[in-house]
Amino acid sequence: MKKIWITVLLTASVALNLAFISTLAYKNFFAGKDKPGHKPGVAADINTRLELQPEQKAGIDEIFKKFRFNLMKFKQDILEKRMDLIDELGDPDFDTETIAAKTKELNALENSLNLTFVDSLVQVNHILDARQRLKFLYKVSQNWFFLDKGRRRRK
């Protein structure tokens, strides 16, 4: 029984970490361009940093728009799966196999979201030239791996 609990807790921890990373990446890269007081992320200053041509900007904007739409669907589905999991855990006589199955479903959705995010990055890479791609990947890695968080951002 103890082994099952450890497995369930470890799986839940991994799922929550993946969700956190995906949410953080979304907030840093794509969200809130139009909100007042928004700090520019990759999407906001991509034009100036990468010196995009109009057709490149249009292509990247379309990729970001598609990703945001898919993200909303994934977030809703993930929220529903989490609520199902919490409901099941709230039952004093819960079944560990049911918990494991619901956790696998949640992990599958979060993995799909991560794959969608990476696929969007790959699509952006195909639009950029070599110099732009290098700058873009550097900026993404700074945000994704929390580099330069304590220092002022370069302009």
Kinemage of the C-alpha trace (Angstrom):
@kinemage 1
@onewidth
@group {chain A} dominant
@subgroup {mainchain}
@vectorlist {calphas} color= white
{ca met a 1} P 0.000 0.000 0.000
{ca lys a 2} L 2.854 2.376 0.842
{ca lys a 3} L 4.404 1.761 -2.587
{ca ile a 4} L 1.152 2.709 -4.314
{ca trp a 5} L 0.916 5.963 -2.343
{ca ile a 6} L 4.473 6.884 -3.248
{ca thr a 7} L 3.744 6.187 -6.912
{ca val a 8} L 0.556 8.242 -6.827
{ca leu a 9} L 2.256 11.156 -5.074
{ca leu a 10} L 5.242 11.056 -7.420
{ca thr a 11} L 2.985 10.960 -10.474
{ca ala a 12} L 0.877 13.831 -9.154
{ca ser a 13} L 4.026 15.821 -8.434
{ca val a 14} L 5.341 15.318 -11.960
{ca ala a 15} L 1.975 16.269 -13.417
{ca leu a 16} L 1.781 19.455 -11.377
{ca asn a 17} L 5.364 20.389 -12.243
{ca leu a 18} L 4.680 19.947 -15.959
{ca ala a 19} L 1.540 22.052 -15.634
{ca phe a 20} L 3.488 24.749 -13.782
{ca ile a 21} L 6.236 24.829 -16.415
{ca ser a 22} L 3.697 24.968 -19.243
{ca thr a 23} L 1.760 27.777 -17.573
{ca leu a 24} L 4.907 29.719 -16.793
{ca ala a 25} L 6.188 29.297 -20.332
{ca tyr a 26} L 2.854 30.445 -21.728
{ca lys a 27} L 2.809 33.520 -19.481
{ca asn a 28} L 6.387 34.398 -20.387
{ca phe a 29} L 6.080 33.860 -24.130
{ca phe a 30} L 2.565 34.346 -25.388
{ca ala a 31} L 0.067 35.788 -22.908
{ca gly a 32} L -1.084 39.282 -22.182
{ca lys a 33} L 0.368 41.283 -25.046
{ca asp a 34} L -2.631 43.570 -25.004
{ca lys a 35} L -2.974 43.983 -21.226
{ca pro a 36} L -1.998 47.302 -19.642
{ca gly a 37} L 1.212 47.083 -17.650
{ca his a 38} L 2.287 43.898 -19.403
{ca lys a 39} L 6.020 43.221 -19.308
{ca pro a 40} L 7.192 42.380 -22.811
{ca gly a 41} L 8.102 38.731 -23.294
{ca val a 42} L 9.246 36.887 -26.387
{ca ala a 43} L 6.027 37.534 -28.306
{ca ala a 44} L 5.959 41.255 -27.504
{ca asp a 45} L 9.490 42.144 -28.501
{ca ile a 46} L 10.104 39.447 -31.095
{ca asn a 47} L 9.756 41.915 -33.968
{ca thr a 48} L 12.423 44.292 -32.723
{ca arg a 49} L 14.865 41.674 -31.448
{ca leu a 50} L 14.688 39.478 -34.531
{ca glu a 51} L 14.145 42.171 -37.161
{ca leu a 52} L 11.313 40.220 -38.782
{ca gln a 53} L 10.088 40.734 -42.305
{ca pro a 54} L 6.314 41.376 -42.613
{ca glu a 55} L 5.625 37.862 -43.932
{ca gln a 56} L 7.634 36.336 -41.045
{ca lys a 57} L 5.700 38.409 -38.508
{ca ala a 58} L 2.379 37.315 -40.032
{ca gly a 59} L 3.417 33.649 -39.932
{ca ile a 60} L 4.606 33.828 -36.333
{ca asp a 61} L 1.490 35.717 -35.250
{ca glu a 62} L -0.635 32.957 -36.793
{ca ile a 63} L 1.354 30.270 -34.937
{ca phe a 64} L 0.959 32.140 -31.615
{ca lys a 65} L -2.769 32.624 -32.243
{ca lys a 66} L -3.253 28.915 -32.969
{ca phe a 67} L -1.235 27.986 -29.863
{ca arg a 68} L -3.290 30.295 -27.633
{ca phe a 69} L -6.518 28.747 -28.932
{ca asn a 70} L -5.230 25.202 -28.310
{ca leu a 71} L -3.946 26.254 -24.901
{ca met a 72} L -7.417 27.379 -23.805
{ca lys a 73} L -8.859 23.985 -24.756
{ca phe a 74} L -6.068 22.124 -22.965
{ca lys a 75} L -6.386 24.265 -19.821
{ca gln a 76} L -10.104 23.519 -19.585
{ca asp a 77} L -9.581 19.780 -20.079
{ca ile a 78} L -6.715 19.704 -17.567
{ca leu a 79} L -8.795 21.586 -15.007
{ca glu a 80} L -11.638 19.092 -15.405
{ca lys a 81} L -9.262 16.131 -14.989
{ca arg a 82} L -7.738 17.703 -11.864
{ca met a 83} L -11.193 18.266 -10.389
{ca asp a 84} L -12.098 14.614 -11.099
{ca leu a 85} L -8.890 13.508 -9.393
{ca ile a 86} L -9.533 15.707 -6.342
{ca asp a 87} L -13.112 14.446 -6.118
{ca glu a 88} L -11.885 10.861 -6.199
{ca leu a 89} L -9.241 11.541 -3.538
{ca gly a 90} L -11.917 13.154 -1.362
{ca asp a 91} L -13.790 9.873 -1.121
{ca pro a 92} L -12.558 8.005 2.002
{ca asp a 93} L -12.966 4.672 0.195
{ca phe a 94} L -11.197 5.671 -3.010
{ca asp a 95} L -9.760 3.096 -5.343
{ca thr a 96} L -6.038 3.431 -6.051
{ca glu a 97} L -6.483 1.972 -9.535
{ca thr a 98} L -9.027 4.675 -10.351
{ca ile a 99} L -6.640 7.330 -9.005
{ca ala a 100} L -3.819 5.906 -11.113
{ca ala a 101} L -6.031 5.883 -14.227
{ca lys a 102} L -7.160 9.477 -13.674
{ca thr a 103} L -3.554 10.529 -13.074
{ca lys a 104} L -2.508 8.876 -16.334
{ca glu a 105} L -5.274 10.753 -18.168
{ca leu a 106} L -4.116 14.037 -16.615
{ca asn a 107} L -0.488 13.309 -17.494
{ca ala a 108} L -1.467 12.496 -21.074
{ca leu a 109} L -3.236 15.856 -21.440
{ca glu a 110} L -0.308 17.752 -19.925
{ca asn a 111} L 2.136 15.898 -22.168
{ca ser a 112} L 0.009 16.793 -25.180
{ca leu a 113} L 0.104 20.440 -24.118
{ca asn a 114} L 3.886 20.302 -23.809
{ca leu a 115} L 4.173 18.703 -27.245
{ca thr a 116} L 1.905 21.399 -28.711
{ca phe a 117} L 4.124 24.077 -27.170
{ca val a 118} L 7.299 22.512 -28.547
{ca asp a 119} L 5.630 22.025 -31.935
{ca ser a 120} L 4.806 25.752 -31.978
{ca leu a 121} L 8.464 26.550 -31.279
{ca val a 122} L 9.534 24.267 -34.131
{ca gln a 123} L 7.077 25.974 -36.490
{ca val a 124} L 8.494 29.379 -35.532
{ca asn a 125} L 12.012 28.057 -36.156
{ca his a 126} L 11.053 27.063 -39.704
{ca ile a 127} L 10.024 30.656 -40.450
{ca leu a 128} L 13.231 32.256 -39.161
{ca asp a 129} L 16.615 32.442 -40.838
{ca ala a 130} L 19.717 31.084 -39.064
{ca arg a 131} L 20.633 34.347 -37.283
{ca gln a 132} L 17.052 34.971 -36.147
{ca arg a 133} L 16.677 31.347 -35.036
{ca leu a 134} L 19.748 31.619 -32.816
{ca lys a 135} L 18.451 34.798 -31.146
{ca phe a 136} L 14.981 33.306 -30.727
{ca leu a 137} L 16.228 30.083 -29.149
{ca tyr a 138} L 18.509 32.024 -26.828
{ca lys a 139} L 15.584 34.163 -25.649
{ca val a 140} L 13.328 31.127 -25.211
{ca ser a 141} L 16.003 29.294 -23.223
{ca gln a 142} L 16.465 32.317 -20.940
{ca asn a 143} L 12.790 32.254 -20.031
{ca trp a 144} L 12.325 28.493 -20.069
{ca phe a 145} L 15.303 27.710 -17.840
{ca phe a 146} L 14.928 30.821 -15.663
{ca leu a 147} L 18.245 32.314 -16.724
{ca asp a 148} L 18.822 36.021 -15.996
{ca lys a 149} L 15.776 36.201 -13.703
{ca gly a 150} L 17.631 38.193 -11.058
{ca arg a 151} L 19.296 40.571 -13.498
{ca arg a 152} L 17.830 43.452 -15.440
{ca arg a 153} L 16.679 42.563 -18.923
{ca arg a 154} L 18.797 43.797 -21.786
{ca lys a 155} L 17.109 46.131 -24.213
